C-alpha cells in the first residue's frame, strides 16, 4: 500500500473531492446541503443489496447472528446446486427414503413434508421441488443422506460451502433448520447466499418461484410466505425460530434492476412481510444510480518506480455506477487503494487497485482500477535516483 494525494476538485454531481494523504488511500467526501431520506424499519436486523453494482443500500446489525429456521433450506438447495454444477450429482439420480427421513421429516413428524413414502426412491429433481415448493423436511433429509450418508456430514458440507462463498459468520447443523440443533447465520451472509445462487445457479433459480408441485398425488402450493405478497419477488424463502423469531430472504427484479433484501428478528409472519416490503420499497423510493466516474476517467494517479514518468493514471474500465441516496447528506466517502509504487515498464490496462465507496456500515461498493497509460522504463540514472529516494524517504504522494 502506498500514499496517494490529489488536488481538491468537484465531481460532476457536486460531491467535493478532498485531498487526503493516507497509506494506500485516496479519500473523497460525498456531501450535500440537505438531509437525505432513507429507509426506516423496525426490523432488528436488515440488509438491502444491489448485486449488479455491488452496492449495499441499507444495513442494520448486518453481522448479528440468528437462528434461520426453515430459511436453512436455501443453503441446502445451494449445496445441491453446487454438486449438480460440478457433475457430482445428476437431476435424474434417485435417492432412497430412509426410515429416519420418513419419521423425522415425513408424515409422522407433523411438519412440512412432501409425503415421501418410506423406502421409495425419488429423483434429485423432484426432491429439490419438494424442498423449495413444499418446504419439505423429508426432502432435505433424503438429499443429505443420499449425498453424504447423514445429516451431520451434509451439514459440514453446507458450512464449508458457506465459508467458500464468504458467509463467514454462518454455521449449519442440519439441512432442515430444526431448532433442536439450531444453525446460525446473519442477514449479511444471507444476502451473499442469494447473490451466489443468482450468479452461479441461475438455471435452478426458477425452482424458488414454482407455483405448485404435486407429489404422491398430493397437490401443494408454494409455501414460501413471501411469494405473491411482494410485487416482482421471485425467491428465496422464510424461516422462524422460537427464540430468534421470523426471518426472510427475498429477491426482487423490477424494471431491470434486481435487489436482495434480508430481515430477521421479527415477531410474526405479518411483521416479517411488512418490514420486507418497507425495505424493498426503499430501493426505488430513496436510491438512484449515479455515475461517480465515467469509464476511462482518471480517478487517481499512482506512483511509478523507475519509469520515464513518475505517475500513471488509474482508471475504471467501465462507468463507476453506484446506487446512492437521492440528494441529501449522502454521508459516503470514496477511497482508492492500490499497491505501489508500480514498477516500470507499466503496460496500459494493468490491474492496479480498486475504488471503494465507504458508508456508515463499511464498504458499500468496490470496483477494480487499471492503469490508463503506458510508462516506459527510465534511464539507469533515473532508476538509481528512484531507488535512492525510496531508500531515504520512502514513497509518498
N, C-alpha and C positions, 0 to 999 in steps of 0.2 A: 504494500500500500504506500502511496506517495502523496505529497502535498499538492493541492490544486488551489489556484486563486484566479479570479476573473474580475473584470471591472463591472461595477453595478450597471444594470440596464433594465429595461422594462419589456416584458414579453408581449405578444400580440393580444393577450387577453387582459392586460393591465396588471398582471401579477409582478410585484417587484422582485427582481433577481439580485440578491445581495452578494457582495464579495465576502467570501469566507475562506480562511486557511485552516484546514484540519487534515489529519492523516487520512489520505485516500478519499477525501470527501469534498464535494463542491455543494454548498448549501444555497437553496433558492427558496424564499418565503412566498407563499401564495396567500395574499391578503386582499381584503376589500373593506369598504366603509360600513357596510350594513350587516346585521346579524342574519345568518342563513337559516332557512327552515331545515329541519332534519327529522328523521324517524323517531317516534316516541312509542315505546312499547313497555308493557308491564311484565313481559317475559323475563324471568331471572337470567336466562341465557339466550342469546340470539346472535345470528350471523347471517349476513347478506353478501353475496359474492357474484361478480360478473366474470365468467370464465374466459370469454373471448379476449378481453383486455387484461385479465388478471387483476381486476380491481376489487378490493374489499370496500363495500359501500357502507356497511354498518357492522359494528362489533360490540357485543356486551357480554362480559365474562366469558370470552371465547375459549379459555383453557380450563374452565372449571369442570371437573368430571361429574358424570351422572350415569346411572344405570339405564341403558337404552330399551330394555324390554324387547318387544317384538321388532323394534327397529333393527335389532341384531340381524334379522333375516336379509337385510340389504347387503350386509357384509358376507353372509352365507352365499348369496347369489353371486356377488362379485368374485368370491373364491372359486366357485364353479365355473363362472365365465372365463377366468384366467386359465383354468385347466383345459377348457374347450379350445381356447385360442392356442395353447401350447401343444395341442394334439394329444394330451394325456387322457382325454375323456372325449366321448362322442355323444351327440344328442340321441342317437338310436340305441346306445348302450343301455342294457337293462340292469336294474338293481333290485335285490330281493328284500321284501319287508320282513324284518325280524320280529320276534315276539316283543322285544324291548321297544322297538319303534312303534309297534301297534299299541302296546299298553301305555307307553309314556306320552305318545303324541297322537295316537289314533282315537277311535270312538270311545274306548274305556276311559280316556283321560278327561273327557268332557271339556276339552279345549278346542281351539280352532284346528280343524282337520280336513283332509281331503277324503277321509274314509277309505284309506288303502287297506285292502284285505291282507290278513296275516299270511305269510309265505308266498304271496303273489309277487310277480315281477313287473316292474314299471320302468318305462324308458326315462332317461335323464331329462328329456324334453318335457314329458308330462309331469315329472317331479318338480321341475322349475316352474311350470304353470301352476301347480298346486301350491308351491311355496309362495309365489308372488301374487296370485289371484285369490286363493283361498286363505292365505296367511297360515298355511298348514304346517303344524309342528311335526306331524308324522313324515311329511316330505323332507323337512330339514334333517331329521334324524336318519332317515333312509339314505339320503345323499351323503351324510357324514360317514355312516358305517360303510357304505359302498366304496367310498374314496379312500378312507384311512382306517377302517376297521372299528373305530369307536368315535363317540362324540368328543372325547378328550383330545385324541390325536388330531382330529379335524380342527378343533378349536385352536390348537397350537399352529396349524397351518394358517388359519384365519389371522391370528396375531402376527405371524411372520409376514403375510402379505400386507397387513395394515402398516407395519413398520416400513416395508418397501415403498408403499405409497406416500409415506410421510406422516401417517397418523401416529405421532409419537406418544400420545397420551392414552391410546386405546389398548385394552386387553380384553380378549374374548375367552369365555369359559365354556360356552356351548353354542350350537348353531341355532337354537330356538329363541334365546333371550329369557329362558325361565329364570325366575327370581331366586330359586333355591340356591343357585350359584351364579350371582349376577356378573355380567360383563361391565366394563367401564369405557366411556368414550367422552368426547367433548363436541360442542357444536362446530368448532373449527375443523376437527378431524372428520366429522360427518360431511362437511362441505367438500373436503378433499376427496372423500369416498365417492360422492356424487360426480365430481369432476373427473375422477379416474374412470368411472363407468361410462360417462358420456364421451370421453376421449378415446377409450380403448375398446369398448364393447357396445358401440352404437347398434350393431346388428342384433343384440339381445335386449336393448333398452326398451323396445316396444312391449316386452312382456309385462312391464310395470303398469301399463295402461290398458291391458286386455280387459274388456268389459265383463266377461264371464268365462267360466270354464266348467265343463261337465265331466265328472269322473265317477265311475261306478254307477252310472245312470242318475247321479245326483247333481242337479244344476245349482251352481252358486255364483252370485255376482261378485265382482271385485270388492274385497273387504278393506282396501286402502281407504281410511276415513277422510282423505283429502281430495280424492278424485271426484270430479263433478261439483265440488264445493268452491273451488278456486279457479277462476277463469284461466284457461290455457295451461293449467297444470297437467303434466303428463308423467309424473313419477314423484317421489320414490316410495315413502312409507311413513308409518307412525308407530309409536310404542308407548308403553305405560309400565311404570314400576311402582309398587306400593309405597316405597319410601321416597323416590325421587320424582314421581309424578309423570305427567304426559310429555312426550316429545314428538317432534315432527320434522321430517326432511322432505323438502319439495323442490321441484324444478319447473319453471315456467318459461315458455317460449312465446313471446308476444311481439308482434311487428318486427320479427327478425332478430330480436335481442333476447338472449337466454340469461336468466339469473337463477341462482341457487339460494334457498333460504333454509335455515335451521332454527328451531326454537326448542327449549327444554325447560323443565321445572314447572310446568303448568298444572293447574288444579283439576282440570276436567278436559274432556274431548272438545267441548264447546269453547273453552278458554284457549285451547291449542289452536283451533281453527280461526278464532277471532284474531289472535296475535300473528299468526302466519299471514293472514290477509293484510293486516296492517304493515307488516314488514315488506311483503311483496309490493303492495301499492306504493310504498315509498320509493321503490326503484324507479318508477316512472314519474312520480309527482315531484320529487326533490332532486333528481340527478339527471344530468345530460352529458353526452360525450363532448369533451373539449380536447382539441389538438394543442398540446403544450409546445411541441416542436414538430415541424413538418419533416418529412423524410429528407435526409441529406443535409439538414441544418446542423451547423456546428453547435453542439451542446456544451462542450468544454475543450480545452487544449491540454493534451497530455505531453509530459516531458519526454524527450528523446535523448538517449546516450550515444555519443559517437557518430552523430549524423551531420549532414550539411545544414540542417535546420535544428534548432533546439526544442521545437514543439511540433506536434502534429494534431490536426483537428480530430475530435472524437464525435462521431455522428451516429444517428439511428438509421438503419436501412429502410425503415417504414415510418409512417406518421406515429408519433407518440400520442396515442388516443387514450385518454383517461376519463372515466365517469366521475365527474365532480359535482358537488352541490351547485344548484342554480343560483349563482350570485352569493352575496353574503360573506361572512367571515369564514373562509374556507378552512383555516387552521391546518393547512398542509405545508410541508417543506419538501423540496426536491434536492436530492444529492446525487452526485456522480462518484462512483467508486471504481478505481482501476489499479492494476498492478504496474508499477513503473519504477524507474524510467524504462521506456521501451527501447530495446537495443537496435540500433541501425545495422543493416538496412531494414526499413519498415515498408511492407507492402500495403497498398490500398486495400481496404476491406478486411484487414486482420482483426479478429475479435480482441477487444482491448478492455472491456469493463462493462458496467451497466448503469442505467439511470434508475433511481428509486424515488417513489413518492411516499413520504412519511406522514402518517396521521397520528392521532392520539393513541391508537392501539398498535402502532408499529408500522411496518411497511405495508402499504395498501396496493402498490403497483411496482413492477420492475420490468425493464426491457433491456436487451443487450445493446451495446455500442460497439462500433467498429472504427478503424482508422479511416479518415476521409481523404487521405492523400498519401503519396509515396514520399519517403525520405531516404535519400541515398546515404551510403556510408561516407563519413567525412575523411579528411586527411589524417595521417598518423599524428601530426602535431595537434590537430583539433581533438582527436580521441584522447591524446595524452592529457590535454587540459581538462577535458570532461572527467577523466579518471582522477586527476588531482583535486578537482572541485568536490567530487563525491567523497574522496578520502578525507579532505579537510573540513568540509561543511555539510556533507550530505546533500540530498536533492530536495530543494524546496521551491514552491511556485510563488 
